[in-house]
Amino acid sequence: MIPRIVSITFILISAVGVIGFVAFAGRELLLPEKITIAIISLGGLAGLLHVFGVVPEQRQIRAFASPVVAWPVMLAGLFTLFTS
């Protein structure tokens, strides 16, 4: 239960971070920023799969949907977005 709560927390932090960045950027986003936001969104998708308990049959997608991959992707994406 605790890993799912952590996933929900990271998803909310990612959503607020992306929306906040877009709101405070005050300009049109450049391609690297859009790609970083897409990567954060993929991490959020993996987190949602984990929260809802979806276990894909394919090995690669199962690994992607695990918190071991989802959490670092979201955190690294946010770090990259705010430090670039």
C-alpha positions as CSV (number, residue, x, y, z in Angstrom):
1,M,0.0,0.0,0.0
2,I,2.8,2.4,0.8
3,P,4.5,2.2,-2.6
4,R,1.2,3.1,-4.2
5,I,0.9,6.1,-2.0
6,V,4.4,7.1,-3.0
7,S,3.5,6.7,-6.7
8,I,0.4,8.9,-6.2
9,T,2.6,11.5,-4.5
10,F,5.2,11.5,-7.3
11,I,2.4,11.7,-9.9
12,L,0.9,14.8,-8.2
13,I,4.3,16.4,-7.7
14,S,5.0,15.8,-11.4
15,A,1.7,17.3,-12.5
16,V,2.1,20.4,-10.3
17,G,5.7,20.8,-11.4
18,V,4.9,20.6,-15.1
19,I,1.9,22.9,-14.9
20,G,3.8,25.3,-12.7
21,F,6.8,25.4,-15.1
22,V,4.6,26.0,-18.1
23,A,2.7,28.8,-16.2
24,F,5.9,30.5,-14.9
25,A,8.0,30.1,-18.1
26,G,6.3,33.1,-19.6
27,R,7.3,32.0,-23.1
28,E,6.6,29.3,-25.6
29,L,8.3,26.0,-24.7
30,L,11.3,24.9,-26.7
31,L,11.7,21.4,-28.1
32,P,14.0,20.1,-25.3
33,E,11.5,21.3,-22.7
34,K,8.6,19.6,-24.6
35,I,10.6,16.4,-24.8
36,T,11.3,16.5,-21.0
37,I,7.6,17.1,-20.3
38,A,6.8,14.0,-22.5
39,I,9.3,11.9,-20.5
40,I,7.8,13.1,-17.2
41,S,4.4,12.1,-18.6
42,L,5.6,8.7,-19.5
43,G,6.9,8.3,-15.9
44,G,3.4,9.4,-14.7
45,L,1.8,6.9,-16.9
46,A,4.0,4.1,-15.5
47,G,3.1,5.4,-12.0
48,L,-0.6,5.2,-12.8
49,L,-0.2,1.7,-14.0
50,H,1.4,0.8,-10.7
51,V,-1.2,2.7,-8.7
52,F,-4.1,0.8,-10.4
53,G,-2.3,-2.5,-10.0
54,V,-2.0,-3.3,-13.7
55,V,0.5,-6.0,-14.4
56,P,1.3,-6.2,-18.1
57,E,2.1,-9.6,-19.6
58,Q,5.1,-8.4,-21.6
59,R,8.3,-8.3,-19.7
60,Q,9.5,-4.9,-21.0
61,I,6.2,-3.2,-20.2
62,R,6.0,-4.9,-16.8
63,A,9.4,-3.5,-16.0
64,F,8.4,0.0,-17.3
65,A,5.3,0.0,-15.1
66,S,7.2,-0.8,-11.9
67,P,8.0,1.9,-9.4
68,V,11.7,1.1,-9.8
69,V,11.5,2.7,-13.3
70,A,8.5,5.1,-12.8
71,W,9.8,7.0,-9.8
72,P,13.3,7.8,-11.1
73,V,11.9,8.8,-14.5
74,M,9.5,11.3,-13.0
75,L,12.2,12.7,-10.6
76,A,14.9,12.9,-13.2
77,G,12.6,14.6,-15.6
78,L,11.5,17.2,-13.1
79,F,15.1,17.8,-12.1
80,T,16.1,18.2,-15.8
81,L,13.1,20.5,-16.5
82,F,13.9,22.9,-13.6
83,T,17.7,23.0,-14.0
84,S,17.8,23.5,-17.8
